[in-house]
Amino acid sequence: MRLHSHLRIDFETHYYPSGFISKLKERDEFPRFTTAEDGGLVLEYGQGVKIPRQRLLAKFTDKQTRLNDMALAGIDMQVLLIPLPGVDKMDSNSAVEICRIANNGIADFCESNSDKFVGFAILPVQAGEEAIEELKRSINDLGLKGAFVHSNTNGRYLDSRDYREILKIACKLRVPVFVHPTIPIFHDNMEKHRLASTFGLQVDLSLSVLRLILDSGLEQNPDLKLIVSHLGSTLPFISNRIDDEFEFAREPETKIGKKPSVYIKRLYVDSATMDCRPLEFAVQYYGSDHIVFGSDYPFWDSSKHVNAVLNSDLNEDQKEDIFFRTASKLLDLD
């Protein structure tokens, strides 16, 4: 397709294919969808895990509702990602089956409106080689544009072997990998005040990405296009402290050749914030050519995220990078 300047691409939006919903309705174990008294579906992520917006709304499934919301926010294209719960807490066999169904559903949804939607493949990381095969199938056969993973899979992080193999293959396929937070494994002490989702998500994402960096994951894959949601979580804001600790208290297993901040700045991030100030700092830190627009729709109002960019002190060229140019390059849109 031919795209032009001044378009807006939302790189972080979430969609539930009908097949994915059906499989989670069949499950007795967590995660699952259950039916409320009024007939609506409610997500149950895990025992005792409190997640906001647990009801399945039309915005997660209905194309016309989504298109209407895009028009209201001035969004021209969305990248579709499977939201929580994903498959990261499932056994390998279930994860493989459900990922195939989900990716087929995303591809079908995008095919009928290819000028409005592109999709990323959710992967069964815990399934090892089958995750690699699903990535290849999704890119080569389904036409999806990248890989989507959560920050941990059954307690394993981005530096684990299964994740590292996926990152390596993504480099060979020349597609980006989007990393989204999930509920931390040890979240019991975060459930008071519902901190597991309010704060724990960002802790888990920061931990996982930093483990990958310190374990030479980016150094060994210099061509990796790794997109970290939510402005890179906490990492850009505490990178000076990370560098300082690296200089005077590094462990023997930490063998990267440069300061951690050098690798943090290689990341791509999305702009998911409703506040101009952290966005302006992120542009100063990463450069606008490493930031894509993201709104976390439909969990959040896309218009508020658009306004955070428009009302910022960024210049027009930087805003154009965020809204369109960086995403266009990552998605290889012509």
C-alpha positions, 0 to 999 in steps of 0.5 A: 500500500502507498502511505503518505505523510501526516497519517497517524499509526497507533502501534499499541492497540488490542484486539480479541479474535472470536476464536481466541475468546471461544477457547478461553471460554472453554477453559476450566483453569486460569486464564479464562472468560466466564459469563456474568449474571447479565450474560457478559463475559468477564476475564479471570486472569488468575487466582486473586489477580485484580485487573481493571476493565475485566469485562469484554467490551465491544471495542475489543472485538467489533470492527465498526466500533473500532473504526468509529473510535479511530475516526474520532481520535484521528487515527488512520491505522492500528497495529493489533496485539492480543491483550492480557491474558495472552498465553503466557501462563498456559501449558505449551500445548494449549499455548500453541493451539490458541496462538494459531487460532489467534493469529489466524483471527488477526490475519483475517481481521486485517485482510478485509481492511488492510489500509486500516489494520496490521497485526503482530503474531502472539507466540507460545514462547514456552513451546520452544521450537513450535514458537519459532514455527508459529512466528515463521508461519505468521510472517510468511503465510499470514502476512503479519508484520511482527512478533508480540510477546509478554515480559515473562512466560511462566516466570521466564524472562527475555534473557531465557533461551526460548525468548532469545531464539525468537529474537534471533529468528525475528532478526533473520526475518527482518521483523520487529518484536513488541514486548508488553508487560504482564502480571509479575510472577510474585504479585501477592504483595502487589494485590492490595490497592490493585498494584499488580496492574497499576505498578507491577506491570511496569516493574515486570517489563523493566526487569525483563528488558534489563535482564536481556540487555545485561545478558548481552541480548542486544549486543549479540543481536545489533539488528534487533528491532525491539519495541518496548511499550509505555515509553520503555517503562521505567528504564529511561528514567533510571538509566543513570542509576543503572549505569552507576551501579554497572560501573561500581557493582557489576556482577561477573556474569555481566559482560556487556562491553558498554554502559547499559544506557547505550543499549537502552537507547537502542530500543524503540518505544511507544508513546503511551502516555497522556502527559506531555512531560514524560513524552518530551523527556523520552524524545530527548532520551531516545530521539523521535526516530525511535518512538512510535505513537501508542495509546493502549486502546481500548484500555485507554482513550486514544484521543488523550494520547494524541493530544499529549503529542499535539500539545507537547513542545516537540517540533512538527518534525518530531511529531511526524516521526512519532505519528507516522515515520518511525512506525512506517519504517518498522512495518516496512510500509511502502 
